[in-house]
Amino acid sequence: MSGQELYKRAKKIIPGGTMLLSKRPEMFLPEIWPSYFSKALGCEIWDLNGNKYIDCSIMGVGTNTLGYGNPEVDNAVKNTITLGNMSTLNCPEEVYLAEKLIEINPWADMVRFARTGGEANSIAIRIARAASGKDNIAICGYHGWHDWYLSVNHNTSGDNLKKHLIPGLEPNGVPLNLKNTVFPFDYNNFNQLLKIVENYKIGVIKMEVLRNQYPTDNFLQKVRDLATKKGIVLIFDECTSGFRETFGGINKKFQVYPDITIFGKTLGNGYAITAVVGKREVMEHAQNTFISSTFWTERIGPTAALKTLEVMEKIKSWQIITDKGIKIQKGLRDIAKKNNIKIKIFGLPSLTGFEFKSRNHQKYKTLITQEMLKRKILAGNLFYPSIKHSDKILSIYLSELEEIFNQIANCENGNSNIDEILKSEISHMGFKRLN
């Protein structure tokens, strides 16, 4: 059975077809994308028919910086399974992991664990609201799917998340009485944030530290100073940026420290574990509310995280993936210039993305996926390198991509028609971001 055949079955019994928007086949190559995997190892994936692909795309949606099936992490997990994953008693690994995360983040004192980014974000919001005594929140970034976040689209000004997620996202099922409790601001726009704080009794500022833009005009420090002055709890969401350019949060690069930070994605190298790390005076407020879940106590997540952090620290994985990302970005610029194509490169090197400065960007992105798939490479306009992406693989990726850029150049010059080359519908739009 092909992945597309199984996906058609899935859409009949799973609303939306998949559990994650970012993994819907329509986001890549409608009607053609392999959709499901049977095996993943290193930076290679096998589909249901045994076809092997090099993953030069999002590597488990940014989770596997050590590659798929890292033997040290997997062996630690296998040992945990042998000893028992769940019991009436607590697993000691959660204490060891909390101690390690506090060691990595010496400004912090306490930790709570969850298993997904959305959960961790909601935990942080609950604690921060309890600590500040105020309900209203200012946000800059993508912070999950929970009610508090989606309520932004109930606001008087309408589709406030169009820069974060997808234009026209309906907040159906989100209580209307959450209207005008969460307010978005643009990255590096301090005056916009200041107006929100002055006008809406903000108790929490929640933001991604860095994603597609670097801070300018001392932006992060200004946010920190504002939060301190106004008694606002500052949360840095490092679910994605954590452990990609530093051993810990990317805030370390700027020496600006929050009251709470959130780690996820890379923390368990593909195993489910997220962490809310914060200052004692804020985190203690978790005891003044109710935050609890059975499967936050299972043992695999913290076991995987402890071993992942050990491997990361030993090999300095954040430096490796950053260096690879720099090579990718340079290669993209070179092949674009060679083909006289205008592109914009965005993101951290280890979260490299690019877009064509053309009205046909989405069609060209779809063409890349279509043509690279023929070459047994999973690719689009995003490339999140892992330590397993060798220089040889990067060279193959860029060489094959250059041929496709040549096709795109012919389309831009009017010598070819992109609509005649595409064999599928255009891929759906992905997330947009305020930062």
C-alpha positions as CSV (number, residue, x, y, z in Angstrom):
1,M,0.0,0.0,0.0
2,S,1.3,3.5,-0.8
3,G,1.3,6.4,1.6
4,Q,-1.2,8.3,-0.4
5,E,-3.6,5.3,-0.3
6,L,-3.3,5.1,3.4
7,Y,-3.8,8.9,3.7
8,K,-7.1,8.7,1.8
9,R,-8.2,6.1,4.4
10,A,-7.0,8.4,7.2
11,K,-9.0,11.4,6.0
12,K,-12.2,9.3,6.4
13,I,-11.5,8.5,10.1
14,I,-9.1,11.2,11.4
15,P,-10.3,14.9,11.2
16,G,-7.8,16.7,9.2
17,G,-6.1,13.5,8.2
18,T,-3.1,13.9,10.5
19,M,-2.4,14.9,14.1
20,L,-0.1,17.8,13.1
21,L,-0.8,20.5,10.5
22,S,2.9,20.6,9.5
23,K,2.8,17.0,8.5
24,R,-0.2,17.1,6.2
25,P,0.8,15.9,2.8
26,E,-0.9,18.9,1.3
27,M,1.7,21.1,2.9
28,F,4.3,19.4,0.7
29,L,3.0,17.8,-2.5
30,P,-0.7,17.1,-2.7
31,E,-1.7,13.6,-4.0
32,I,2.0,12.6,-4.4
33,W,3.9,13.0,-1.0
34,P,4.8,9.6,0.5
35,S,2.9,10.6,3.7
36,Y,4.0,7.8,6.0
37,F,7.3,6.2,7.0
38,S,8.2,2.6,7.9
39,K,11.8,3.4,9.1
40,A,14.0,6.4,9.9
41,L,17.7,6.4,10.6
42,G,20.3,9.1,10.5
43,C,18.9,11.5,7.9
44,E,17.2,8.9,5.8
45,I,13.6,7.8,5.7
46,W,11.9,4.7,4.1
47,D,8.3,5.0,3.0
48,L,5.7,2.2,3.1
49,N,6.9,0.7,-0.2
50,G,10.5,0.6,0.9
51,N,11.7,3.6,-1.1
52,K,14.5,5.4,0.7
53,Y,14.8,9.2,0.8
54,I,17.3,11.6,2.2
55,D,15.5,14.0,4.5
56,C,16.6,17.5,3.5
57,S,13.5,19.0,4.9
58,I,12.3,19.6,8.5
59,M,13.8,16.5,10.2
60,G,10.8,15.4,12.4
61,V,9.6,19.1,12.5
62,G,12.8,20.2,14.1
63,T,13.0,17.4,16.7
64,N,16.0,15.3,15.6
65,T,19.2,17.4,15.6
66,L,21.1,14.3,16.5
67,G,19.6,12.4,13.6
68,Y,16.9,9.8,13.5
69,G,17.6,6.8,15.8
70,N,20.6,8.1,17.6
71,P,22.0,4.9,19.1
72,E,23.0,6.4,22.5
73,V,19.6,8.0,23.1
74,D,17.7,4.9,21.8
75,N,19.8,2.5,24.0
76,A,19.0,4.6,27.1
77,V,15.3,4.4,26.2
78,K,15.4,0.7,25.5
79,N,17.0,0.1,29.0
80,T,14.2,2.2,30.5
81,I,11.6,0.0,28.8
82,T,13.3,-3.1,30.1
83,L,13.3,-1.7,33.7
84,G,9.7,-0.3,33.4
85,N,8.4,3.0,32.0
86,M,5.5,3.6,34.4
87,S,4.7,2.8,38.0
88,T,2.9,4.0,41.1
89,L,6.2,5.7,42.2
90,N,7.9,8.6,40.4
91,C,10.9,8.2,38.1
92,P,14.1,9.6,39.5
93,E,15.1,10.9,36.0
94,E,12.7,13.8,36.3
95,V,14.8,15.1,39.3
96,Y,18.1,14.6,37.5
97,L,16.8,16.3,34.4
98,A,15.5,19.3,36.4
99,E,18.9,19.6,38.0
100,K,20.6,19.5,34.7
101,L,18.3,22.2,33.2
102,I,18.9,24.5,36.1
103,E,22.7,23.9,35.7
104,I,22.4,24.9,32.1
105,N,20.2,27.9,33.0
106,P,21.8,29.3,36.3
107,W,19.3,32.2,36.4
108,A,16.5,29.6,37.0
109,D,15.6,27.6,40.1
110,M,12.7,25.3,39.3
111,V,11.3,23.1,36.5
112,R,8.0,21.5,35.5
113,F,7.8,18.9,32.7
114,A,5.2,18.1,30.0
115,R,5.3,16.1,26.8
116,T,4.3,18.6,24.1
117,G,5.0,22.2,23.2
118,G,1.4,23.3,23.5
119,E,1.1,21.8,27.0
120,A,4.3,23.5,28.1
121,N,3.2,26.9,26.8
122,S,-0.1,26.6,28.6
123,I,1.6,25.5,31.8
124,A,3.8,28.6,31.6
125,I,0.8,30.9,30.9
126,R,-1.1,29.4,33.9
127,I,1.9,29.9,36.2
128,A,2.6,33.4,34.9
129,R,-1.0,34.6,35.3
130,A,-1.1,33.2,38.8
131,A,2.2,35.0,39.6
132,S,1.3,38.4,38.1
133,G,-2.3,38.4,39.2
134,K,-3.3,39.7,35.8
135,D,-5.1,37.9,32.9
136,N,-3.9,39.8,29.9
137,I,-1.0,38.7,27.7
138,A,1.2,40.2,25.0
139,I,2.6,37.7,22.5
140,C,5.1,37.6,19.7
141,G,5.5,34.1,18.1
142,Y,3.8,30.8,17.7
143,H,2.8,29.2,21.0
144,G,0.6,26.3,20.3
145,W,-3.1,25.5,19.8
146,H,-4.7,26.0,23.2
147,D,-7.6,28.3,23.9
148,W,-5.6,31.1,25.5
149,Y,-3.6,31.5,22.3
150,L,-6.3,31.0,19.6
151,S,-8.5,33.5,21.5
152,V,-6.4,36.3,19.8
153,N,-8.7,35.8,16.7
154,H,-11.7,36.8,18.8
155,N,-10.3,40.3,19.3
156,T,-12.1,43.3,18.1
157,S,-9.5,43.8,15.3
158,G,-10.2,40.4,13.9
159,D,-7.7,38.0,12.3
160,N,-4.8,38.8,14.6
161,L,-3.0,35.5,14.0
162,K,-2.7,35.9,10.3
163,K,1.0,36.8,10.8
164,H,1.5,33.9,13.2
165,L,-0.3,31.0,11.6
166,I,-2.6,31.1,8.6
167,P,-4.9,33.9,7.5
168,G,-8.6,33.2,8.2
169,L,-8.0,30.7,11.0
170,E,-11.3,30.3,12.8
171,P,-11.2,30.2,16.6
172,N,-14.4,28.0,16.7
173,G,-14.7,26.2,20.1
174,V,-12.6,28.9,21.9
175,P,-14.8,30.7,24.5
176,L,-15.8,34.2,23.3
177,N,-15.2,35.6,26.8
178,L,-11.5,35.2,26.2
179,K,-11.8,38.1,23.6
180,N,-9.3,40.9,24.1
181,T,-7.1,39.1,26.7
182,V,-4.2,38.3,24.4
183,F,-2.6,40.9,22.1
184,P,0.1,40.3,19.4
185,F,3.1,42.5,18.7
186,D,5.7,42.5,16.0
187,Y,9.3,41.5,16.7
188,N,11.6,44.5,17.2
189,N,8.6,46.9,17.5
190,F,9.1,48.0,21.1
191,N,6.8,51.0,20.8
192,Q,4.0,48.7,19.7
193,L,4.6,46.5,22.8
194,L,4.8,49.5,25.0
195,K,1.4,50.8,23.8
196,I,-0.2,47.3,24.5
197,V,1.3,47.3,28.0
198,E,0.1,50.8,28.8
199,N,-3.4,50.2,27.5
200,Y,-4.4,46.6,28.4
201,K,-3.2,45.8,31.9
202,I,-0.7,43.2,30.7
203,G,0.5,40.6,33.2
204,V,2.5,38.4,30.9
205,I,4.8,39.0,27.9
206,K,5.4,35.8,26.0
207,M,7.7,35.7,22.9
208,E,10.0,33.6,20.8
209,V,13.5,35.0,21.4
210,L,14.6,34.7,17.8
211,R,13.4,32.9,14.7
212,N,13.6,34.8,11.5
213,Q,14.9,38.2,12.6
214,Y,17.7,39.2,14.9
215,P,17.0,41.8,17.6
216,T,17.8,45.4,16.8
217,D,18.2,48.5,18.9
218,N,18.7,46.5,22.1
219,F,15.1,45.1,21.7
220,L,15.3,42.1,24.0
221,Q,16.9,44.1,26.9
222,K,14.2,46.8,26.5
223,V,11.5,44.1,26.8
224,R,13.2,42.7,29.9
225,D,13.4,46.1,31.5
226,L,9.8,46.9,30.7
227,A,8.6,43.6,32.2
228,T,10.7,44.3,35.4
229,K,9.4,47.9,35.7
230,K,5.8,46.9,35.3
231,G,5.8,43.7,37.3
232,I,5.1,41.6,34.2
233,V,6.2,38.0,34.0
234,L,8.4,37.5,30.9
235,I,8.3,34.2,29.2
236,F,10.8,33.2,26.4
237,D,9.4,30.4,24.3
238,E,12.5,28.4,23.2
239,C,10.6,25.3,22.1
240,T,12.2,25.6,18.7
241,S,15.3,27.8,19.2
242,G,16.6,26.1,22.2
243,F,19.9,24.0,21.8
244,R,20.4,25.2,18.2
245,E,23.0,27.9,18.6
246,T,23.9,27.5,22.3
247,F,23.7,24.7,24.9
248,G,20.4,25.9,26.2
249,G,18.3,28.9,25.2
250,I,19.4,31.2,22.4
251,N,18.8,34.1,24.9
252,K,22.3,33.2,26.1
253,K,23.7,34.9,23.1
254,F,22.2,38.2,24.2
255,Q,22.6,37.8,28.0
256,V,19.0,38.6,28.5
257,Y,17.1,36.3,30.9
258,P,13.4,35.7,31.3
259,D,11.3,34.7,34.3
260,I,10.3,31.5,32.6
261,T,11.6,29.7,29.5
262,I,10.2,26.7,27.6
263,F,12.2,23.9,25.9
264,G,10.9,21.3,23.6
265,K,11.6,20.0,20.1
266,T,15.4,19.1,20.3
267,L,15.3,18.2,24.0
268,G,14.6,14.5,23.6
269,N,15.8,14.0,20.0
270,G,12.4,12.8,18.9
271,Y,11.1,11.5,22.2
272,A,8.2,13.4,23.8
273,I,9.6,15.7,26.5
274,T,9.2,19.5,27.1
275,A,10.2,21.6,30.0
276,V,9.1,24.8,31.7
277,V,12.1,26.4,33.5
278,G,11.8,29.4,35.7
279,K,12.7,31.5,38.7
280,R,11.5,30.3,42.1
281,E,9.4,33.3,42.9
282,V,7.4,32.7,39.8
283,M,7.4,28.9,39.5
284,E,6.2,28.5,43.1
285,H,2.8,29.8,42.0
286,A,2.2,26.5,40.3
287,Q,1.3,25.3,43.7
288,N,-1.5,27.9,44.0
289,T,-3.3,26.5,41.0
290,F,-3.8,23.0,39.5
291,I,-1.4,21.6,37.0
292,S,-1.1,17.8,36.8
293,S,-1.2,15.0,34.2
294,T,-0.6,11.2,34.5
295,F,1.7,10.8,31.5
296,W,3.9,13.7,32.5
297,T,5.3,11.2,34.9
298,E,6.3,8.5,32.4
299,R,10.0,7.7,32.3
300,I,11.0,7.6,28.6
301,G,10.8,11.4,28.1
302,P,13.2,12.4,30.8
303,T,15.5,9.4,30.1
304,A,15.8,10.5,26.5
305,A,16.4,14.1,27.4
306,L,19.2,13.3,29.8
307,K,21.0,11.2,27.2
308,T,20.3,13.8,24.5
309,L,21.8,16.6,26.6
310,E,24.8,14.4,27.4
311,V,25.5,13.7,23.7
312,M,24.9,17.3,22.7
313,E,27.3,18.6,25.4
314,K,29.9,16.0,24.4
315,I,29.9,16.8,20.7
316,K,28.7,20.4,20.8
317,S,25.9,19.5,18.4
318,W,24.6,23.1,18.3
319,Q,27.9,24.2,16.6
320,I,27.7,21.3,14.1
321,I,24.2,22.1,12.9
322,T,24.9,25.8,12.8
323,D,28.0,25.3,10.6
324,K,26.0,23.0,8.3
325,G,23.2,25.6,8.1
326,I,25.7,28.3,7.2
327,K,27.0,26.1,4.3
328,I,23.4,25.5,3.1
329,Q,22.6,29.2,3.2
330,K,25.8,30.1,1.3
331,G,25.0,27.4,-1.3
332,L,21.5,28.7,-1.8
333,R,22.8,32.2,-2.4
334,D,25.4,30.9,-4.9
335,I,22.9,28.9,-7.0
336,A,20.3,31.7,-6.9
337,K,22.9,34.2,-8.1
338,K,24.2,31.8,-10.8
339,N,20.6,31.5,-12.1
340,N,19.8,35.1,-11.7
341,I,16.9,34.3,-9.3
342,K,16.0,36.6,-6.4
343,I,15.5,34.8,-3.1
344,K,15.2,35.8,0.5
345,I,16.9,33.5,3.1
346,F,15.4,33.6,6.6
347,G,15.8,31.8,9.9
348,L,18.6,30.6,12.1
349,P,21.2,28.7,10.0
350,S,20.0,25.5,11.7
351,L,16.4,26.4,10.7
352,T,17.2,27.6,7.2
353,G,14.3,28.8,5.0
354,F,14.1,30.6,1.7
355,E,11.4,32.1,-0.5
356,F,11.4,33.3,-4.0
357,K,10.8,37.0,-4.6
358,S,8.2,36.1,-7.2
359,R,4.4,36.0,-7.3
360,N,5.0,32.3,-8.2
361,H,6.8,31.5,-4.9
362,Q,4.4,28.8,-3.8
363,K,4.4,27.1,-7.2
364,Y,8.2,27.1,-7.3
365,K,8.3,25.7,-3.8
366,T,5.9,22.9,-4.9
367,L,8.1,22.3,-8.0
368,I,11.2,21.8,-5.8
369,T,9.4,19.2,-3.7
370,Q,8.1,17.4,-6.8
371,E,11.5,17.3,-8.6
372,M,13.5,16.5,-5.5
373,L,11.2,13.6,-4.7
374,K,12.0,12.1,-8.1
375,R,15.6,12.2,-6.9
376,K,14.7,10.5,-3.6
377,I,15.2,13.6,-1.6
378,L,12.6,15.1,0.7
379,A,12.8,18.9,0.3
380,G,11.0,22.1,0.0
381,N,11.9,25.6,1.0
382,L,13.0,24.6,4.6
383,F,16.0,22.7,5.6
384,Y,16.7,21.9,9.3
385,P,20.1,20.1,9.3
386,S,21.1,17.5,11.8
387,I,24.6,16.2,12.7
388,K,24.0,13.3,10.3
389,H,23.9,15.6,7.2
390,S,27.4,15.0,5.9
391,D,29.2,17.4,3.5
392,K,28.5,14.9,0.8
393,I,24.8,15.0,1.4
394,L,24.8,18.8,1.5
395,S,26.7,18.8,-1.8
396,I,24.2,16.4,-3.4
397,Y,21.3,18.5,-2.1
398,L,22.7,21.7,-3.6
399,S,23.7,20.1,-6.9
400,E,20.2,18.7,-7.4
401,L,18.6,21.9,-6.3
402,E,20.6,23.9,-8.8
403,E,19.1,22.0,-11.7
404,I,15.6,22.9,-10.4
405,F,16.6,26.5,-9.9
406,N,17.6,26.5,-13.6
407,Q,14.0,25.3,-14.4
408,I,12.6,28.1,-12.3
409,A,14.8,30.6,-14.0
410,N,13.3,29.5,-17.3
411,C,9.9,30.0,-15.9
412,E,10.8,33.4,-14.7
413,N,12.2,34.3,-18.1
414,G,9.0,33.1,-19.8
415,N,10.8,30.2,-21.6
416,S,8.8,27.7,-19.6
417,N,5.3,27.6,-18.0
418,I,5.3,26.5,-14.4
419,D,1.7,25.4,-14.6
420,E,2.6,22.9,-17.3
421,I,5.5,21.5,-15.3
422,L,3.7,20.9,-12.0
423,K,2.1,17.4,-11.7
424,S,0.1,18.2,-8.5
425,E,-1.9,21.0,-6.9
426,I,0.1,23.8,-5.3
427,S,1.2,23.0,-1.8
428,H,-0.7,24.7,1.0
429,M,0.7,27.6,2.9
430,G,2.6,27.0,6.1
431,F,2.9,29.1,9.3
432,K,3.6,32.8,9.1
433,R,5.3,34.5,12.0
434,L,5.5,37.9,13.7
435,N,9.2,37.3,14.3
